[in-house]
């Protein structure tokens, strides 16, 4: 790509909003290039790849702080540390899946009680929320 890349072109190429680019710049995970004479900032193709990297990492559940750490590791070629970060993230995801499965089972049971209508309370769901030990 020989054309000059404005923030809008970078955003379009990376399939994000211009405000996403600006947010990443404020967070310090994307460098804001200096303004040229006409007041425009021109980006290189590496900016597109960096934004795509950030979005892919977020899709995998990494926070922006974690993405920043991954980007720092990328510069040092620290595969073992990156592997460890991915394993920690996987454990969090697996824990979340277990929690969601527990929630699914509970909700299915409560919905079933409502359909049966064979309880001595007006609404099993509300009653469960009123007397549950867990938030």
DRENKE-527536 format. One record per residue: residue in three letters; x, y, z of N, C-alpha, C in turn. Coordinates in steps of 0.001 Angstrom, whole numbers, padded with zeros to 6 digits, always signed. Layout:
BEGIN
alaXYZXYZXYZ
...
This chain:
BEGIN
unk+000839-001178+000000+000000+000000+000000+000881+001238+000000
unk+000866+001974-001084+001680+003179-001181+000909+004429-000779
unk-000422+004322-000702-001208+005492-000356-000985+005874+001105
unk-001274+007131+001389-001133+007608+002760-002351+007146+003548
unk-002086+006547+004683-003158+005989+005495-003583+006970+006579
unk-004782+007477+006454-005361+008334+007487-006002+007435+008539
unk-006431+008029+009614-007058+007251+010681-008300+006517+010164
unk-009045+007165+009275-010241+006536+008715-009909+005315+007876
unk-008831+005399+007110-008421+004267+006275-007899+003110+007134
unk-007192+003435+008189-006710+002395+009098-007899+001710+009762
unk-008848+002505+010227-010040+001951+010872-010801+001044+009914
unk-010999+001492+008681-011734+000688+007703-010989-000610+007389
unk-009681-000526+007210-008888-001713+006884-008873-002721+008032
unk-008932-002224+009267-008913-003104+010434-010324-003473+010891
unk-011330-002930+010205-012739-003206+010508-013116-002778+011924
unk-012698-001555+012276-013064-000967+013563-013532+000466+013318
unk-014023+001087+014360-014463+002468+014318-013255+003388+014551
unk-013300+004586+014003-012228+005568+014221-012037+005821+015715
unk-013134+005850+016471-013026+006073+017911-012272+004941+018608
unk-012332+003744+018045-011562+002624+018599-010074+002913+018468
unk-009670+003421+017319-008265+003789+017098-007846+004840+018127
unk-008661+005855+018276-008337+006930+019229-008270+006399+020664
unk-009181+005494+020996-009174+004896+022338-007882+004121+022564
unk-007472+003332+021586-006221+002578+021708-005034+003526+021871
unk-005079+004659+021194-004002+005637+021330-003986+006223+022739
unk-005158+006552+023258-005218+007093+024631-004722+006069+025642
unk-004989+004789+025388-004539+003719+026288-003046+003417+026122
unk-002434+003961+025080-001000+003766+024875-000633+002463+024190
unk-001602+001783+023577-001271+000532+022884-001188+000712+021374
unk-001430+001926+020920-001256+002263+019505-000648+003659+019449
unk+000439+003775+018732+001147+005055+018644+000377+006019+017743
unk+000256+007242+018206-000361+008290+017403+000749+008997+016627
unk+000722+008906+015295+001796+009543+014525+001717+011070+014622
unk+002844+011738+014387+002831+013206+014454+002011+013786+013289
unk+001496+015000+013499+000736+015674+012451+001693+016181+011387
unk+001242+016079+010146+002007+016621+009015+001585+018077+008791
unk+002110+018702+007760+001855+020115+007498+000370+020451+007379
unk-000397+019627+006707-001828+019917+006518-002651+019523+007739
unk-002015+019130+008807-002723+018797+010026-003221+017368+010095
unk-002844+016547+009108-003272+015150+009102-002185+014257+009682
unk-002611+013158+010217-001691+012146+010713-001730+010983+009725
unk-000560+010483+009371-000493+009360+008445+000110+008148+009143
unk-000563+007023+008980-000183+005776+009627+000489+004863+008614
unk+001238+003893+009117+001809+002885+008242+000966+001608+008327
unk+001283+000647+007490+000514-000600+007468+000643-001371+008784
unk+001724-001147+009497+001908-001824+010787+000799-001435+011763
unk+000270-000231+011632-000826+000199+012509-002062-000669+012280
unk-002334-001005+011036-003479-001871+010722-003286-003237+011368
unk-002104-003798+011215-001833-005115+011797-001911-005079+013316
unk-001452-003996+013911-001500-003880+015372-002952-003816+015858
unk-003779-003038+015166-005192-002956+015550-005858-004317+015385
unk-005564-004994+014312-006126-006337+014107-005671-007293+015203
unk-004413-007211+015596-003877-008034+016694-004666-007762+017981
unk-004849-006483+018284-005560-006095+019502-006981-006655+019485
unk-007679-006487+018362-009060-006974+018265-009133-008496+018377
unk-008207-009201+017742-008205-010671+017844-007949-011108+019284
unk-007025-010442+019954-006735-010780+021348-007955-010508+022231
unk-008638-009401+021988-009848-009097+022751-010927-010151+022494
unk-011024-010614+021268-011997-011652+020936-011723-012925+021732
unk-010467-013183+022033-010104-014344+022840-010258-014083+024338
unk-010707-012897+024692-010977-012601+026094-009888-011840+026815
unk-008829-011452+026120-007772-010690+026774-008226-009252+026985
unk-007950-008710+028168-008244-007307+028448-007201-006437+027745
unk-007460-005141+027687-006485-004257+027048-005164-004228+027807
unk-005211-004348+029122-003961-004422+029892-003187-005686+029517
unk-003909-006793+029369-003264-008053+028980-002739-007966+027550
unk-003496-007305+026670-003041-007121+025290-001756-006302+025269
unk-001711-005273+026089-000506-004451+026186+000691-005298+026608
unk+000472-006184+027575+001550-007077+028024+001962-008037+026904
unk+000983-008540+026151+001303-009428+025028+002120-008694+023962
unk+001741-007455+023701+002493-006666+022716+003928-006438+023176
unk+004110-006224+024471+005470-006066+025007+006246-007366+024868
unk+005565-008502+025098+006229-009803+024948+006609-010068+023502
unk+005776-009583+022583+006044-009774+021158+007400-009174+020784
unk+007711-008051+021372+008980-007379+021082+010176-008169+021600
unk+009969-008943+022654+011074-009685+023256+011139-011130+022775
unk+010162-011531+021954+010106-012895+021440+010057-013906+022586
unk+009199-013630+023562+009096-014454+024768+007926-015423+024642
unk+008127-016469+023891+007061-017436+023640+006590-018112+024922
unk+007489-018454+025814+007104-019141+027052+006184-018259+027901
unk+006492-016975+028018+005646-016071+028796+004294-015874+028128
unk+004276-015820+026810+003024-015694+026076+002177-016946+026279
unk+002814-018094+026235+002139-019368+026488+001503-019368+027871
unk+002252-018917+028869+001737-018865+030239+000530-017927+030343
unk+000598-016789+029658-000523-015844+029669-001756-016478+029034
unk-001553-017217+027960-002673-017892+027297-003259-018977+028199
unk-002417-019697+028911-002919-020726+029832-003729-020106+030967
unk-003268-018972+031498-004033-018288+032546-005395-017844+032013
unk-005402-017330+030798-006660-016888+030186-007578-018076+029962
unk-007040-019203+029526-007842-020405+029313-008502-020861+030610
unk-007770-020812+031714-008343-021210+033004-009511-020303+033370
unk-009367-019010+033153-010446-018059+033435-011667-018383+032577
unk-011434-018678+031308-012535-019011+030395-013227-020301+030836
unk-012442-021303+031199-013031-022568+031647-013829-022382+032935
unk-013332-021570+033851-014079-021265+035079-015396-020566+034736
unk-015339-019647+033807-016535-018916+033394-017550-019857+032748
unk-017060-020801+031948-017955-021781+031312-018654-022614+032385
unk-017907-023048+033407-018522-023811+034501-019598-022977+035207
unk-019297-021698+035448-020279-020816+036081-021523-020667+035208
unk-021322-020486+033930-022456-020334+033016-023286-021610+032943
unk-022638-022752+032987-023362-024025+032969-024210-024160+034235
unk-023651-023765+035382-024405-023796+036635-025613-022869+036552
unk-025426-021687+035986-026518-020719+035823-027586-021293+034891
unk-027153-021911+033804-028092-022499+032841-028957-023557+033506
unk-028335-024444+034260-029068-025517+034938-030068-024927+035940
unk-029630-023934+036706-030514-023296+037684-031705-022632+037001
unk-031442-021875+035950-032527-021194+035241-033507-022188+034615
unk-032984-023255+034024-033865-024272+033445-034778-024867+034518
unk-034208-025139+035693-035000-025682+036785-036080-024717+037241
unk-035736-023457+037383-036707-022452+037812-037803-022258+036771
unk-037407-022240+035509-038395-022109+034437-039334-023315+034441
unk-038760-024476+034673-039574-025687+034758-040588-025609+035889
unk-040156-025075+037044-041077-024921+038178-042221-023975+037823
unk-041898-022907+037087-042940-021959+036680-043954-022640+035768
unk-043460-023425+034815-044351-024103+033868-045252-025104+034576
unk-044694-025795+035566-045481-026791+036308-046542-026129+037164
unk-046243-024987+037709-047180-024267+038548-047531-024988+039833
unk-046747-025986+040194-047064-026800+041370-046279-026362+042596
unk-046150-025073+042792-045432-024600+043979-046384-023818+044864
unk-046008-023654+046096-046851-022920+047028-046458-021443+047112
unk-045621-020982+046190-045239-019571+046133-045778-018972+044836
unk-045893-017657+044807-046451-017018+043613-045522-017122+042406
unk-044224-017050+042652-043264-017156+041535-041971-017785+042040
unk-041649-018989+041571-040431-019665+042032-039150-018890+041718
unk-039136-018166+040627-037924-017424+040241-037683-016291+041240
unk-038717-015505+041495-038577-014397+042444-038258-014937+043833
unk-038936-015999+044228-038690-016597+045533-037232-017069+045652
unk-036723-017663+044597-035331-018126+044595-034364-016949+044732
unk-034654-015849+044042-033778-014685+044127-033835-014046+045514
unk-035006-014098+046141-035146-013524+047479-034374-014319+048529
unk-034315-015637+048361-033763-016484+049409-032483-017203+049018
unk-031899-016851+047919-030672-017504+047463-029495-017059+048310
unk-028530-017957+048518-027320-017646+049276-026286-016925+048422
unk-026350-017108+047092-025356-016536+046180-025973-015413+045374
unk-025164-014412+045043-025659-013296+044227-025949-013728+042807
